[in-house]
Amino acid sequence: MSACRHAGASLARLVYPPVCSGCGSMTGTPSALCAECWRTVRFIERPYCEVTGLPFDHDRGEGLVSPQAIATPPAYSRARAAVFHDGVARKMVHGLKYSDRADLARMMAGWMARAGYEVIGDSDVIIAVPLHRGRLLSRRYNQSAELARKLAGISGKRFLPGVLRRIRATQQQVGLGLRARQENVRGAFLTVPGQAQRFLGLKVLLIDDVLTTGATVEAATRSLLRAGAAQVNVLTFARVASRGEATLYA
């Protein structure tokens, strides 16, 4: 049986040779990046705010919290992201989100597992930020749910699909400031009736693809806390470095 699987894998590599997930050039292994694309990836490492995960411009010492988190503490406990939202990472997000590149989810979730080991370890279950049903029909799948599903397989944490619903079709966040983004997603999420017992009293890890101002994950977090979650941590694939950068993402 193993010989048959090996032969099948070899045939698949001949028919579909491995290419770079960023630019499409030939690579030695599937689900990998070429050297040129690797150079554009900026992984998020400390120093960053221990609450929001917002990177500091210089090392301010271990365990420090940003002035924003002190002045306006977020509803979630901690947020982490794997990479900055630029270069090939931005292309990967766009491919997963709009170009049916669900194959990218495994590699992206692997990067998230590395960056978010603390919040993964401090969580009991995984929940993805949902899409509104109209947008889900047009895209055919929820990119955040794909990341959450792969991350659950990597981490061994239980993924709870379908417990959170986006009940209002919000406008795209591109071009909106922080206050406008907050208003745009206010009241947009609802825990599905009868589903709250699945995470009641548990620590939830909330998954999304990109973190910009945090308005979307804040709104989703508040809904989960109202429904009985003990706490909510946030883990995203990418985050926008500047609060003022206009993007397509929440």
N, C-alpha and C positions, 0 to 999 in steps of 0.2 A: 504493500500500500504506500509506503514512504517513497519507493522508487517511482511509482505512478505520479505521486504528488510532485516529486522533483522534476520529472519529465514534463508535467503540465506547467510548472513554474518556468522551466527553461523555454518552452514553446511560447508562453505568454510574453517573456522578455524579448523573444525574436519578433513577435507580432506587434507588441507595444513596448518598445525599448524605453528604459528609464530616462526621464528628462527632468531638468531643473524645475522645481515648483514655482520659481520666480519668473524666469525668462524663457523656459522651454528648451534650452540647449541640452545636449546629451550629457548625462551623468553616469557614474558607475553603479549607483544604487537608486531604487525608487524612493519617492518621498524625501528628496534631498535637495540641497541648493548647490549651485556651482560656486566656485571661489569668488567670482565677481559679485554675485548676489549676496553671499555671506558678508562681504565687506560693507554692505549697506544696512545690515541688521544692527540695531542698537539695543542690546538687552538692558533692562532696568535693574540696576544694582544699588545697594546702599552707597551714599546717604540718601534717605528719603523719609518723609513723615511716617512715623510708625502707625498712625491712624489712617490717613488717606492714601498713603503710598506715593504722594506727590514728591517727585525728586527735588532735592535741594541743589542749589548751584555750587555749593561747596560743603565740605564736611563740617557739620555743627556738633558732632559728638553722637555717641550711640544713644538710641532710645528717645530722641527728641521729637516733639510734635510741632507741626507748622502753626503759625499764628492763625491761619484760617480755621484749622480744626479746633483751636482753643476758643476762638471767638464764636464760631458757629459749629458745634460738634455735630457730625453727621449721625443719622439714625443707625447706620451700620457700625459694627465694631471695628473692623479693619478692612482695607481694600488693597489689593495687590494687582499688578499687571506684569506681563512677561517682557514686552518690548515697547519702544516708542513707535508711534503711529506715523512712520515715514519709510522711505525706501521700499525695499521688497516686502516688508511687513504690511505696508499699506496696500500693495498689490494683492497680497494673500487675503487680506480682509475683504477686499473688493471681489476677488475671485470666489471666495466662499459665499459671500452675501448675494452677489448678483449674477455670477456666471456658472452656476451649477457645479462648482469645484468642491463638492463634499469630500473628495479625496484628500483635501488639504487639512481637514479637521483633526486627523490623527497626529500629524506633526505639530500643528498649532497647540493641541491639547498637551502634548509632551513638553513643550516649552512652558506652558502654563503650570504644569505639575512641578517643574523645577523652580519656577519663580514663586509659586504659592504654597510651598510645602508647609509653611507655618499655619496658614488659614485652612488648608486642607486638613491638617492634623487636628485643628480646633473646631472641626465641623462634623456633624453626624450624617447629614443628607445633602444632596445636591439638587438645586432647582434652577432652571434657566429662565431668563427674562423672556416673556412670550411676545409673539407678534399678534397684531390684530388679525382676525380671521380673513379680512379682505386682502391684507398684505401677504398673509400666508398662502392664500390661493394663487396670488400672482407670482410668488417666488417658489412655491411648491414645497419648501421646507424652511424651518427656522434655524438659521445658522448658529444661534446661541445654544439651541437644544442639541445640535450636532456636536458642538464642543463639549457640552455637559455630559453627553452620552459617552464620548471617548474618554473624558476625564474620569468618569465613574469607573470605566474599565481599567484605567491605569491605577487609580487610587484605591479601588475596592469599596468606595463609598456608594451608598444607594442613591440612584437617580430617581427623582419623583416627577415624571412628566404629567402635565395636565392639571396640576394643583393650582396654578396661578393663571389668570386670564387677563388679557388686555381688552377691556370692555369699551374703550373709546378709540376711534381711529384718529390718532394725533397727527398733526402735520409734521413734515420732515423738520429736523432740528437745525438744518444748515442755515446759517445766517442769523440765528437767534442768539441773543445774549443770555446770560445766566438766569436773570429773572424771567425772561420770556420762555426759556426752556422749562423752568420750574412750573410756570402756569400751564404750559403746553401738556405736561404729563400729570398734572394734579388730578387725582381721582381716576387715572387711566387704568389702574390695576385692581383686580378683585380676586380673592381666594375663592375657588370653586366651592359652592355649598357641598358639605359632606366630605371635603378633602382635607380640612384642617387637622383632623386627628392623625394624619400621616406624618405631620411634623410638629404636633403639639408638644411643647416643652423641649424640643430638640434645637440644636444649633444648625442653622442652615448656611450652606455655601451657595451664594447667588452668582450665576455665570452670565456674562455678556461678552460680546466681541470687542467692543471699544468703549473706553471711559473718557469722556470729555469733561464736562462740568460736574458730572455725578448726579444730575437731575433725574435721569431715568432710574438708576439703581436706588436713589433715595426714595422715590415714589413706590417702587416695588418693595423695598425694604419695609417701609411703613405699613404696607398692606399685609406683609407676612407677620410682622410683629403684632399687629392688631388681631390677627387670626390665631396667635398663640405661640409663635416661634420664640425660643428662649433668647436667641441672638441671631444676627445675620452678618456673615462675612461676605466680601465681594471679591471675585477673581475674574479678570478680563484678559484677553489675549494682548491687547494693545491699549495705550493711553496717549492722549494728545498732550504734548509737553507744555503747551501754552494754553491757558484758559481762553485766550482771545482768538485762537485759531478756528476758522470756519471749516467745518467738516460735514460729511453726510451722515454722521453717526451720532448716537445719543450719548 
